[in-house]
Amino acid sequence: MRLSILCLFLTLGIMPAATVGIVDFPVTSTQPASQACFNRAVAMLHSFWFEEAREQFEACAAKDSKLPMAWWGVAMTYNHSLWNRVWVDEARAALAKISSTEQLTARERAYIDAVGVLFGKGTKVERERAYAREMGAIFRKYPDDLEAAAFYSLSLIAAKRPIEAGAIALDIYGKQPEHPGAAHYIIHAFDDPTHAILALPAARRYASIAPEAHHALHMPSHIFLQLGMWPETIASNEKSWAASVAWQTRKNLSLSLRDYHSQYWLAYGYLQMGRPADAWKVWETKKQDIIDSKGNGEVYRYWADLGALLVVSTGAWDRAAEVFADPVTIRRAGGDSHAHVPEGAARALEGFARGWAAAETGGDIAPWLDQMEQARLVAVQKDQKAMAARFEAQHMIVKAVAMRKAGKLAEAVEVLGRAAVLEEKEKPSGPPEIVKPSHELAGEILLEMGKNAEAAKMFEKSLERQPMRRASLEGLTRAGVLLENR
């Protein structure tokens, strides 16, 4: 079967779709090559390779003017629901190019109607819920349509119904193990410490399903990280980062299209393997990209996150000011560091890292606490509840560090207990958003107090949320040794 498909693609002069996975999405067309072209575009879409998918869909439309589903595909590339980014006007413009649907099947018209709802009236949340209902109807009406199942699964993840989504994706995976959406959405659906083991087979396979797509090379690390599989986490993100750089370089694209998400996860993996020097090399690469891009806002993605991670995780207090000094000096006075970052997030991270550094070195933490509080207020105003809770918890952590340095250990532990309650409002996914888990820091202070049993409980709680995290494991080991030697 694989050989016959490959021969067909080569006969038509098309790159084999197997490099981005196998998709079978029948569409009404007048040209034999259109189906293979369309399938490849959909496969790219399933791996969130939106730029390439859009280019492919547009190429399909250019070669076959009687392929309206190509414009459905272009519209779909403008909805990055799991990344909380959507371009409504651009999607509507693509859909406006569909002049007629009379020649299409009822199934194809249903897909177009559904995406019309996705980019129709209402708030983003309302549109996504309505779209999920539309895709659910298509899924039930066409039970043999794996694409309906895949897009319905994705819509359920966006609607915060991951277990249902995972069950559907697992069923697709059983029927077509090389479907890129099946593996991808299984990973997203079970991306938490409790359910991650269910996604391990798909995680191990996804990179080989769609090796062209750098996001497909990264996604397995979501499960590897949840299971504390650090060598696999590192390998996954090394490949993803390298693939994104090769793609960006080969096509002479903007540096902003490099996969800075994978780069950040790579640094975190290095730290968990006790390789801080390699993690700092990641920082130098990041800094050079910012310089080379002349301050392109998108290149700053994960800049503050990476800086805070490295300063706090390696105790590089003397480097905090240097790390947060913008390499091309485009910082806006009184505003956020960079326009693409959620308002206040970069400043909160800077306040956290530099406030911690000030506490450790005897500096003034007040300005940094104020900067963090201002970021929290912005998040409250924007109804970003989880982000506001995280900023408040980080504010407490910096205060606890200062208390610790002043010898007020019991008070520090009490403050960290309140920070932990706020931290637990967010489901653990990926490197800890809070940078330094409050349970872990409380455990370290309890060890200093000689309360080894209580410290062990704190480290165990930290490891429930972040399995196999290096500092928590080391703390738990030390607490156990001290308990045995009493």
WODAQUI-V804276 format. One record per residue. RES is the residue in three letters. SS is DSSP state (~ for helix, > for strand, _ for the rest). PSI is psi in degrees with one decimal (* if undefined). NEAR is the number of other C-alpha atoms within 8 Angstrom. Layout:
res	ss	psi	near
RES	SS	PSI	NEAR
RES	SS	PSI	NEAR
//
This chain:
res	ss	psi	near
MET	_	-49.0	4
ARG	~	-43.1	5
LEU	~	-41.5	6
SER	~	-38.9	7
ILE	~	-44.4	8
LEU	~	-43.5	9
CYS	~	-40.3	8
LEU	~	-46.6	8
PHE	~	-43.9	12
LEU	~	-38.0	10
THR	~	-38.5	7
LEU	~	-4.7	7
GLY	_	32.4	6
ILE	_	140.5	9
MET	_	137.3	6
PRO	_	129.5	8
ALA	~	-13.9	11
ALA	~	-21.9	8
THR	~	-12.4	9
VAL	_	9.5	15
GLY	_	171.6	12
ILE	_	121.9	12
VAL	_	137.6	11
ASP	_	96.8	6
PHE	_	86.6	9
PRO	_	131.6	5
VAL	_	154.1	9
THR	_	126.2	8
SER	_	158.2	10
THR	_	-4.4	8
GLN	_	132.7	7
PRO	~	-35.4	7
ALA	~	-18.0	7
SER	~	-37.7	13
GLN	~	-46.4	12
ALA	~	-39.8	11
CYS	~	-46.4	12
PHE	~	-44.1	13
ASN	~	-41.6	13
ARG	~	-40.3	12
ALA	~	-42.7	14
VAL	~	-39.1	12
ALA	~	-42.2	16
MET	~	-41.2	14
LEU	~	-40.9	12
HIS	~	-26.6	10
SER	_	15.8	14
PHE	_	29.8	8
TRP	_	67.0	12
PHE	~	-40.5	10
GLU	~	-46.0	7
GLU	~	-37.3	9
ALA	~	-43.9	15
ARG	~	-44.4	12
GLU	~	-39.9	8
GLN	~	-44.7	12
PHE	~	-43.0	15
GLU	~	-35.8	11
ALA	~	-39.3	8
CYS	~	-45.1	13
ALA	~	-38.1	13
ALA	~	-35.1	7
LYS	~	-21.7	7
ASP	_	97.1	11
SER	_	-16.7	7
LYS	_	44.6	7
LEU	_	70.1	13
PRO	_	-24.2	13
MET	~	-20.0	9
ALA	~	-35.0	12
TRP	~	-27.7	14
TRP	~	-45.0	13
GLY	~	-43.2	13
VAL	~	-44.3	14
ALA	~	-40.8	14
MET	~	-28.6	10
THR	_	-11.8	13
TYR	_	7.1	12
ASN	>	102.7	10
HIS	>	68.5	10
SER	~	-40.2	8
LEU	~	-14.0	7
TRP	~	4.3	5
ASN	_	40.4	6
ARG	>	132.6	8
VAL	>	143.0	8
TRP	_	88.2	8
VAL	~	-47.0	9
ASP	~	-43.5	6
GLU	~	-38.9	9
ALA	~	-43.2	14
ARG	~	-36.4	11
ALA	~	-38.9	8
ALA	~	-45.1	12
LEU	~	-29.7	11
ALA	_	-17.3	7
LYS	_	-5.2	8
ILE	_	101.7	9
SER	_	-30.0	6
SER	_	145.9	6
THR	_	11.1	8
GLU	_	-36.4	4
GLN	_	-7.6	6
LEU	_	160.5	10
THR	_	164.2	7
ALA	~	-33.8	6
ARG	~	-45.1	8
GLU	~	-40.8	10
ARG	~	-34.3	10
ALA	~	-39.7	9
TYR	~	-43.8	11
ILE	~	-40.2	10
ASP	~	-38.6	8
ALA	~	-43.3	11
VAL	~	-25.3	12
GLY	~	-37.2	10
VAL	~	-40.3	11
LEU	~	-34.8	10
PHE	_	26.7	10
GLY	_	-139.7	7
LYS	_	158.4	6
GLY	_	174.5	7
THR	_	168.4	6
LYS	~	-44.8	6
VAL	~	-43.5	8
GLU	~	-42.2	8
ARG	~	-41.0	14
GLU	~	-37.9	12
ARG	~	-41.9	10
ALA	~	-39.8	10
TYR	~	-41.3	13
ALA	~	-39.0	12
ARG	~	-41.7	8
GLU	~	-45.1	9
MET	~	-32.7	14
GLY	~	-38.8	9
ALA	~	-41.5	8
ILE	~	-42.5	12
PHE	~	-42.7	12
ARG	~	-34.0	7
LYS	~	-31.6	6
TYR	_	74.2	8
PRO	_	-18.3	8
ASP	_	-0.3	4
ASP	_	102.3	8
LEU	~	-27.3	8
GLU	~	-39.5	9
ALA	~	-42.1	11
ALA	~	-42.8	13
ALA	~	-48.1	14
PHE	~	-29.4	9
TYR	~	-42.4	13
SER	~	-46.4	14
LEU	~	-40.3	10
SER	~	-32.6	13
LEU	~	-35.6	13
ILE	~	-44.7	14
ALA	~	-30.6	10
ALA	_	9.7	10
LYS	_	40.2	6
ARG	_	63.2	9
PRO	~	-35.2	11
ILE	~	-42.3	8
GLU	~	-44.3	9
ALA	~	-43.1	16
GLY	~	-38.8	14
ALA	~	-42.0	9
ILE	~	-44.1	11
ALA	~	-38.2	16
LEU	~	-37.4	11
ASP	~	-41.2	8
ILE	~	-44.5	14
TYR	~	-37.7	12
GLY	~	-34.3	7
LYS	~	-37.0	6
GLN	_	89.5	7
PRO	_	-10.5	9
GLU	_	20.2	11
HIS	_	120.4	14
PRO	~	-36.4	16
GLY	~	-36.4	11
ALA	~	-53.9	14
ALA	~	-42.8	17
HIS	~	-47.1	14
TYR	~	-25.2	15
ILE	~	-45.6	15
ILE	~	-47.6	16
HIS	~	-39.7	11
ALA	~	-35.1	11
PHE	_	29.4	13
ASP	_	68.9	12
ASP	_	159.5	11
PRO	_	-31.7	13
THR	_	-42.8	5
HIS	_	-5.8	9
ALA	~	-35.4	14
ILE	~	-28.6	9
LEU	~	-25.5	7
ALA	~	-0.8	12
LEU	~	-43.3	10
PRO	~	-43.0	7
ALA	~	-38.3	12
ALA	~	-42.4	15
ARG	~	-24.9	8
ARG	~	-26.3	9
TYR	~	-41.9	16
ALA	~	-34.0	12
SER	~	-17.8	6
ILE	~	-43.8	14
ALA	_	63.9	15
PRO	_	-16.7	11
GLU	_	-31.4	8
ALA	_	117.5	12
HIS	~	-30.9	14
HIS	~	-33.1	11
ALA	~	-28.9	15
LEU	~	-28.9	15
HIS	~	-40.9	14
MET	~	-36.2	13
PRO	~	-28.7	16
SER	~	-19.4	13
HIS	~	-40.3	14
ILE	~	-40.8	16
PHE	~	-42.8	14
LEU	~	-43.3	13
GLN	~	-25.7	15
LEU	_	5.0	11
GLY	_	31.0	10
MET	_	81.4	9
TRP	~	-42.3	11
PRO	~	-39.6	8
GLU	~	-38.2	9
THR	~	-46.0	15
ILE	~	-48.0	13
ALA	~	-41.6	8
SER	~	-45.6	13
ASN	~	-28.2	15
GLU	~	-44.2	11
LYS	~	-42.3	11
SER	~	-47.2	15
TRP	~	-46.5	14
ALA	~	-40.4	8
ALA	~	-39.4	11
SER	~	-38.9	12
VAL	~	-41.8	10
ALA	~	-41.9	8
TRP	~	-47.7	8
GLN	~	-41.2	13
THR	~	-45.0	8
ARG	~	-39.3	7
LYS	_	5.1	6
ASN	_	48.2	6
LEU	_	171.6	8
SER	_	144.8	6
LEU	~	-22.9	9
SER	~	-17.2	8
LEU	~	-0.7	8
ARG	_	153.6	9
ASP	_	81.9	12
TYR	~	-17.3	10
HIS	~	-50.2	8
SER	~	-36.4	12
GLN	~	-41.9	12
TYR	~	-45.0	11
TRP	~	-34.3	12
LEU	~	-45.7	13
ALA	~	-40.9	13
TYR	~	-41.6	11
GLY	~	-42.6	12
TYR	~	-41.8	13
LEU	~	-37.8	11
GLN	~	-22.1	10
MET	_	8.1	9
GLY	_	38.4	7
ARG	_	61.7	9
PRO	~	-33.8	9
ALA	~	-40.0	6
ASP	~	-36.4	9
ALA	~	-40.2	14
TRP	~	-27.3	10
LYS	~	-35.0	8
VAL	~	-42.4	10
TRP	~	-42.3	10
GLU	~	-37.6	8
THR	~	-42.6	8
LYS	~	-47.2	9
LYS	~	-41.3	9
GLN	~	-37.8	8
ASP	~	-38.2	10
ILE	~	-43.5	14
ILE	~	-46.8	10
ASP	~	-30.2	7
SER	_	-5.5	9
LYS	_	36.5	7
GLY	_	20.3	11
ASN	_	121.0	9
GLY	~	-39.2	10
GLU	~	-27.6	7
VAL	~	-18.1	12
TYR	~	-3.0	11
ARG	_	128.6	11
TYR	_	10.4	9
TRP	~	-54.4	8
ALA	~	-38.3	13
ASP	~	-47.4	10
LEU	~	-41.7	11
GLY	~	-46.3	13
ALA	~	-42.0	13
LEU	~	-47.3	10
LEU	~	-43.8	12
VAL	~	-49.0	13
VAL	~	-42.4	14
SER	~	-30.9	9
THR	~	-1.1	7
GLY	_	31.1	7
ALA	_	63.9	11
TRP	~	-32.2	13
ASP	~	-9.5	6
ARG	~	-2.1	8
ALA	~	-47.0	13
ALA	~	-41.6	8
GLU	~	-42.8	6
VAL	~	-39.2	8
PHE	_	11.7	9
ALA	_	114.8	7
ASP	_	123.3	8
PRO	_	-16.6	7
VAL	_	12.5	8
THR	_	61.5	6
ILE	_	14.3	6
ARG	_	135.0	8
ARG	_	124.7	8
ALA	_	127.3	4
GLY	_	-7.8	4
GLY	_	-166.1	6
ASP	_	165.6	13
SER	_	-42.8	9
HIS	_	143.6	10
ALA	_	-31.7	8
HIS	_	-19.9	7
VAL	_	139.4	11
PRO	_	131.2	7
GLU	_	123.3	10
GLY	_	-19.0	14
ALA	~	-46.7	10
ALA	~	-39.0	14
ARG	~	-34.9	13
ALA	~	-42.1	14
LEU	~	-39.8	12
GLU	~	-45.1	13
GLY	~	-39.1	12
PHE	~	-51.7	15
ALA	~	-44.8	13
ARG	~	-29.7	12
GLY	~	-42.5	16
TRP	~	-45.6	14
ALA	~	-41.5	14
ALA	~	-40.8	12
ALA	~	-39.2	14
GLU	~	-28.3	11
THR	~	7.7	7
GLY	_	18.3	6
GLY	_	-176.5	8
ASP	_	117.7	8
ILE	_	-13.2	10
ALA	~	-46.8	7
PRO	~	-35.2	8
TRP	~	-37.0	12
LEU	~	-40.6	13
ASP	~	-40.7	8
GLN	~	-40.7	11
MET	~	-40.0	16
GLU	~	-39.2	12
GLN	~	-39.1	9
ALA	~	-39.4	15
ARG	~	-42.8	15
LEU	~	-38.2	9
VAL	~	-44.3	10
ALA	~	-38.7	14
VAL	~	-45.3	10
GLN	~	-33.6	7
LYS	_	6.9	6
ASP	_	34.2	6
GLN	_	78.5	9
LYS	~	-45.0	8
ALA	~	-41.9	8
MET	~	-41.8	9
ALA	~	-40.6	13
ALA	~	-38.8	12
ARG	~	-44.1	12
PHE	~	-38.9	13
GLU	~	-41.0	13
ALA	~	-41.6	14
GLN	~	-35.0	11
HIS	~	-44.4	12
MET	~	-37.9	11
ILE	~	-44.1	12
VAL	~	-41.5	13
LYS	~	-38.9	10
ALA	~	-37.1	13
VAL	~	-42.4	12
ALA	~	-40.2	11
MET	~	-41.7	12
ARG	~	-45.5	11
LYS	~	-28.0	9
ALA	_	2.6	6
GLY	_	7.2	6
LYS	_	68.9	9
LEU	~	-43.6	11
ALA	~	-42.0	6
GLU	~	-38.8	9
ALA	~	-43.8	15
VAL	~	-38.4	12
GLU	~	-42.7	8
VAL	~	-40.5	12
LEU	~	-30.4	15
GLY	~	-40.4	11
ARG	~	-35.1	9
ALA	~	-37.2	14
ALA	~	-38.0	12
VAL	~	-42.2	8
LEU	~	-41.2	11
GLU	~	-37.9	13
GLU	_	-3.5	7
LYS	_	-20.0	8
GLU	_	134.6	6
LYS	_	131.7	6
PRO	_	126.1	9
SER	_	113.0	9
GLY	_	-167.7	9
PRO	_	142.0	8
PRO	_	125.8	10
GLU	_	-30.8	6
ILE	_	-5.8	9
VAL	_	-60.2	9
LYS	_	107.3	9
PRO	_	134.1	11
SER	~	-33.0	12
HIS	~	-41.3	13
GLU	~	-46.8	14
LEU	~	-39.6	10
ALA	~	-40.5	14
GLY	~	-40.6	15
GLU	~	-38.7	10
ILE	~	-38.1	13
LEU	~	-34.6	14
LEU	~	-42.5	11
GLU	~	-29.3	7
MET	_	-5.2	7
GLY	_	10.8	6
LYS	_	74.2	9
ASN	~	-37.4	12
ALA	~	-43.1	9
GLU	~	-37.9	9
ALA	~	-42.5	17
ALA	~	-39.8	13
LYS	~	-38.3	9
MET	~	-42.7	12
PHE	~	-38.0	15
GLU	~	-41.0	10
LYS	~	-41.1	9
SER	~	-41.1	13
LEU	~	-22.2	12
GLU	~	-36.8	8
ARG	~	-31.5	8
GLN	_	78.0	12
PRO	_	136.8	12
MET	_	22.4	9
ARG	_	131.4	10
ARG	~	-52.3	9
ALA	~	-36.3	7
SER	~	-38.5	13
LEU	~	-43.5	11
GLU	~	-40.5	8
GLY	~	-42.7	14
LEU	~	-40.3	12
THR	~	-45.6	8
ARG	~	-40.9	8
ALA	~	-40.5	13
GLY	~	-40.4	11
VAL	~	-42.2	8
LEU	~	-36.6	9
LEU	~	-40.5	9
GLU	~	-30.5	6
ASN	_	6.4	5
ARG	_	*	4
//
